[in-house]
Amino acid sequence: MLAVVRLVVLAWFAWCVKRTYHQEDRPEVRRFYGRFGVVGGFWLVSLPVYSLVATTSPSWHRSKRICICSILIPRRFAARITTSF
């Protein structure tokens, strides 16, 4: 259920970023909104990907894969957002 809500939020987020991107005139701000939209979109889609990995992985690999995903992916997105400013 939470994964479905996250996908709905992803659609709303993408619409808002696209609308803001097209309203902006300065190229550096447009570049920021482009990066922000991509990184934010990947972050919002990460939970459904975690769920897919968890349901399709064998039980002896599931814990390791989810642990790796939940540690590495958020840190990568946080680093990407902070370098966009």
MDAnalysis code that builds the backbone (N, CA, C; Angstrom):
import MDAnalysis as mda
import numpy as np

u = mda.Universe.empty(255, n_residues=85, atom_resindex=np.repeat(np.arange(85), 3), trajectory=True)
u.add_TopologyAttr("name", ["N", "CA", "C"] * 85)
u.add_TopologyAttr("resid", np.arange(1, 86))
u.add_TopologyAttr("resname", ["MET", "LEU", "ALA", "VAL", "VAL", "ARG", "LEU", "VAL", "VAL", "LEU", "ALA", "TRP", "PHE", "ALA", "TRP", "CYS", "VAL", "LYS", "ARG", "THR", "TYR", "HIS", "GLN", "GLU", "ASP", "ARG", "PRO", "GLU", "VAL", "ARG", "ARG", "PHE", "TYR", "GLY", "ARG", "PHE", "GLY", "VAL", "VAL", "GLY", "GLY", "PHE", "TRP", "LEU", "VAL", "SER", "LEU", "PRO", "VAL", "TYR", "SER", "LEU", "VAL", "ALA", "THR", "THR", "SER", "PRO", "SER", "TRP", "HIS", "ARG", "SER", "LYS", "ARG", "ILE", "CYS", "ILE", "CYS", "SER", "ILE", "LEU", "ILE", "PRO", "ARG", "ARG", "PHE", "ALA", "ALA", "ARG", "ILE", "THR", "THR", "SER", "PHE"])
u.atoms.positions = np.array([
    [0.814, -1.195, 0.000],
    [0.000, 0.000, 0.000],
    [0.859, 1.262, 0.000],
    [1.901, 1.252, 0.832],
    [2.788, 2.411, 0.904],
    [3.518, 2.632, -0.418],
    [3.847, 1.562, -1.107],
    [4.508, 1.690, -2.408],
    [3.586, 2.350, -3.432],
    [2.299, 2.053, -3.369],
    [1.341, 2.668, -4.288],
    [1.202, 4.155, -3.985],
    [1.144, 4.508, -2.714],
    [1.070, 5.919, -2.327],
    [2.322, 6.653, -2.799],
    [3.457, 6.004, -2.669],
    [4.705, 6.618, -3.105],
    [4.713, 6.852, -4.616],
    [4.138, 5.961, -5.383],
    [4.047, 6.163, -6.835],
    [3.098, 7.312, -7.189],
    [2.027, 7.470, -6.430],
    [1.123, 8.597, -6.645],
    [1.847, 9.905, -6.322],
    [2.593, 9.927, -5.243],
    [3.383, 11.111, -4.885],
    [4.436, 11.382, -5.958],
    [4.999, 10.346, -6.541],
    [5.968, 10.518, -7.626],
    [5.330, 11.229, -8.819],
    [4.130, 10.842, -9.184],
    [3.448, 11.483, -10.307],
    [3.173, 12.956, -9.998],
    [2.715, 13.238, -8.795],
    [2.459, 14.621, -8.399],
    [3.757, 15.429, -8.368],
    [4.818, 14.861, -7.825],
    [6.123, 15.521, -7.763],
    [6.649, 15.822, -9.166],
    [6.548, 14.873, -10.062],
    [7.024, 15.078, -11.434],
    [6.236, 16.186, -12.115],
    [4.934, 16.224, -11.908],
    [4.112, 17.279, -12.494],
    [4.515, 18.647, -11.952],
    [4.731, 18.745, -10.635],
    [5.107, 20.022, -10.022],
    [6.480, 20.493, -10.495],
    [7.432, 19.580, -10.566],
    [8.774, 19.962, -11.015],
    [8.749, 20.384, -12.476],
    [8.002, 19.677, -13.296],
    [7.914, 20.037, -14.717],
    [7.280, 21.410, -14.889],
    [6.229, 21.669, -14.160],
    [5.560, 22.967, -14.245],
    [6.476, 24.099, -13.782],
    [7.184, 23.878, -12.685],
    [8.107, 24.893, -12.177],
    [9.275, 25.085, -13.129],
    [9.762, 24.006, -13.704],
    [10.867, 24.071, -14.657],
    [10.501, 24.955, -15.850],
    [9.304, 24.782, -16.360],
    [8.883, 25.545, -17.538],
    [8.545, 27.004, -17.212],
    [8.262, 27.299, -15.957],
    [7.982, 28.676, -15.577],
    [9.245, 29.489, -15.323],
    [10.363, 28.815, -15.119],
    [11.614, 29.493, -14.791],
    [12.340, 29.935, -16.053],
    [12.960, 31.139, -16.000],
    [13.667, 31.679, -17.160],
    [15.182, 31.513, -17.081],
    [15.728, 31.521, -15.870],
    [17.189, 31.463, -15.726],
    [17.712, 30.044, -15.951],
    [18.753, 29.895, -16.776],
    [19.246, 28.546, -17.100],
    [19.816, 27.784, -15.905],
    [20.479, 28.471, -14.963],
    [21.049, 27.744, -13.827],
    [19.956, 27.201, -12.908],
    [18.863, 27.928, -12.790],
    [17.751, 27.447, -11.963],
    [17.024, 26.312, -12.679],
    [16.890, 26.421, -13.991],
    [16.273, 25.326, -14.751],
    [17.109, 24.053, -14.652],
    [18.427, 24.215, -14.681],
    [19.312, 23.055, -14.549],
    [19.130, 22.406, -13.175],
    [19.000, 23.253, -12.129],
    [18.760, 22.728, -10.787],
    [17.449, 21.944, -10.731],
    [16.378, 22.510, -11.278],
    [15.093, 21.806, -11.249],
    [15.144, 20.506, -12.040],
    [15.907, 20.479, -13.103],
    [16.069, 19.236, -13.849],
    [16.738, 18.161, -13.016],
    [17.834, 18.531, -12.364],
    [18.528, 17.565, -11.493],
    [17.666, 17.163, -10.307],
    [17.016, 18.148, -9.708],
    [16.169, 17.881, -8.559],
    [15.038, 16.917, -8.923],
    [14.457, 17.100, -10.088],
    [13.393, 16.209, -10.531],
    [13.867, 14.782, -10.743],
    [15.046, 14.636, -11.342],
    [15.580, 13.292, -11.595],
    [15.938, 12.597, -10.283],
    [16.678, 13.292, -9.425],
    [17.097, 12.683, -8.159],
    [15.888, 12.412, -7.263],
    [14.976, 13.364, -7.174],
    [13.770, 13.154, -6.369],
    [12.913, 12.026, -6.904],
    [12.827, 11.926, -8.220],
    [12.060, 10.841, -8.819],
    [12.657, 9.471, -8.518],
    [13.974, 9.375, -8.619],
    [14.620, 8.109, -8.279],
    [14.422, 7.760, -6.806],
    [14.487, 8.772, -5.947],
    [14.288, 8.503, -4.525],
    [12.862, 8.025, -4.256],
    [11.887, 8.646, -4.883],
    [10.502, 8.247, -4.657],
    [10.194, 6.857, -5.205],
    [10.880, 6.454, -6.241],
    [10.629, 5.136, -6.817],
    [11.446, 4.049, -6.102],
    [12.334, 4.443, -5.205],
    [13.196, 3.449, -4.549],
    [12.410, 2.488, -3.653],
    [11.389, 2.949, -2.947],
    [10.618, 2.047, -2.083],
    [9.905, 0.952, -2.874],
    [9.233, 1.273, -3.986],
    [8.664, 0.177, -4.770],
    [9.729, -0.787, -5.298],
    [10.921, -0.276, -5.594],
    [12.008, -1.164, -6.032],
    [12.446, -2.065, -4.881],
    [12.552, -1.500, -3.665],
    [12.874, -2.331, -2.499],
    [11.849, -3.448, -2.339],
    [10.583, -3.096, -2.483],
    [9.525, -4.096, -2.338],
    [9.645, -5.188, -3.392],
    [9.944, -4.795, -4.609],
    [10.111, -5.774, -5.679],
    [11.302, -6.688, -5.410],
    [12.412, -6.105, -4.952],
    [13.600, -6.907, -4.623],
    [13.278, -7.872, -3.493],
    [12.555, -7.387, -2.491],
    [12.233, -8.242, -1.344],
    [11.321, -9.403, -1.720],
    [10.393, -9.167, -2.609],
    [9.455, -10.244, -2.948],
    [10.028, -11.238, -3.948],
    [11.008, -10.811, -4.746],
    [11.550, -11.718, -5.752],
    [12.839, -12.402, -5.327],
    [13.444, -11.952, -4.229],
    [14.703, -12.557, -3.778],
    [14.444, -13.790, -2.937],
    [15.337, -14.765, -3.037],
    [15.238, -15.909, -2.125],
    [15.479, -15.445, -0.685],
    [14.917, -16.136, 0.265],
    [14.971, -15.686, 1.657],
    [16.398, -15.578, 2.196],
    [17.321, -16.379, 1.721],
    [18.694, -16.317, 2.234],
    [19.476, -15.124, 1.674],
    [19.001, -14.494, 0.607],
    [19.641, -13.298, 0.048],
    [18.881, -12.023, 0.363],
    [17.641, -12.150, 0.772],
    [16.761, -10.993, 0.943],
    [17.303, -9.976, 1.938],
    [17.721, -10.412, 3.077],
    [18.195, -9.493, 4.114],
    [19.400, -8.688, 3.644],
    [20.342, -9.365, 3.018],
    [21.546, -8.687, 2.547],
    [21.219, -7.665, 1.463],
    [20.371, -8.021, 0.531],
    [20.030, -7.107, -0.567],
    [19.260, -5.882, -0.080],
    [18.301, -6.089, 0.810],
    [17.539, -4.962, 1.340],
    [18.436, -4.061, 2.179],
    [19.320, -4.636, 2.947],
    [20.252, -3.839, 3.755],
    [21.145, -2.989, 2.859],
    [21.667, -3.565, 1.805],
    [22.516, -2.819, 0.866],
    [21.714, -1.708, 0.202],
    [20.516, -2.013, -0.252],
    [19.680, -0.993, -0.897],
    [19.326, 0.134, 0.059],
    [18.977, -0.212, 1.283],
    [18.530, 0.818, 2.220],
    [19.659, 1.671, 2.763],
    [20.895, 1.229, 2.632],
    [22.033, 2.034, 3.083],
    [22.624, 2.841, 1.937],
    [22.875, 2.213, 0.818],
    [23.587, 2.888, -0.266],
    [22.735, 3.870, -1.056],
    [21.529, 3.498, -1.391],
    [20.715, 4.335, -2.275],
    [20.349, 5.670, -1.633],
    [19.856, 5.733, -0.391],
    [19.551, 7.055, 0.188],
    [20.783, 7.945, 0.333],
    [21.923, 7.368, 0.665],
    [23.144, 8.175, 0.786],
    [23.549, 8.743, -0.563],
    [23.404, 7.979, -1.606],
    [23.754, 8.470, -2.945],
    [22.831, 9.616, -3.356],
    [21.533, 9.487, -3.077],
    [20.600, 10.554, -3.423],
    [20.853, 11.799, -2.589],
    [21.150, 11.624, -1.300],
    [21.435, 12.780, -0.452],
    [22.693, 13.507, -0.927],
    [23.714, 12.757, -1.324],
    [24.926, 13.380, -1.825],
    [24.654, 14.105, -3.141],
    [23.824, 13.555, -3.968],
    [23.507, 14.165, -5.251],
    [22.716, 15.475, -5.080],
    [21.786, 15.478, -4.129],
    [20.995, 16.683, -3.893],
    [21.871, 17.791, -3.297],
    [22.744, 17.440, -2.369],
    [23.567, 18.473, -1.741],
    [24.565, 19.068, -2.711],
    [24.997, 18.341, -3.721],
    [25.913, 18.912, -4.698],
    [25.175, 19.740, -5.745],
    [23.857, 19.656, -5.774],
    [23.089, 20.453, -6.737],
    [22.924, 21.901, -6.308],
    [23.135, 22.180, -5.031],
    [22.940, 23.544, -4.528],
    [24.140, 24.389, -4.818],
])
